[in-house]
Amino acid sequence: MDVKKNTRSKLSLTALLFSSKFIKSPVIRIAIIFAIIIACLLMIKVAIMAFYITVFLLVTISIWGTWQRFAKLKKSKALS
């Protein structure tokens, strides 16, 4: 694939990656593809972990709030 200078800004990342003018070595192309795949997988993993942490915090806060309400109710019944 031949890339002209004036159309370089219009090319997609895939076209630039597989263009023989910019990246000549196939080993470097494969390494870049693997790096992109690994980066995407890591971003997905971080998003899933953030979701789990958010759910854990919401459950913890709700349990703690319920326990505080129960303790306050128990204390007021013990006083009366």
ZIPERA-V237990 format. One record per backbone hydrogen bond with DSSP energy under -0.5 kcal/mol. CO is the residue of the C=O (numbers start at 1). NH is the residue of the N-H. Records with the same first field share a line. If there is no record, write none. Layout:
CO=NH ; NH
//
This chain:
1=20
2=4
5=8
7=10 ; 11
8=11
12=16
13=17
14=18
16=19
19=23
22=24
25=29
26=30
27=31
28=32
29=33
30=34
31=35
32=36
33=37
34=38
35=39
36=40
37=41
38=42
39=43
40=44
41=45
42=46
43=47
44=48
45=49
46=50
47=51
48=52
49=53
50=54
51=55
52=56
53=57
54=58
55=59
56=60
57=61
58=62
59=63
60=64
61=65
62=66
63=67
64=68
65=69
66=70
67=71
68=72
69=73
70=74
71=75
72=76
73=77
74=78
75=79
76=80
//
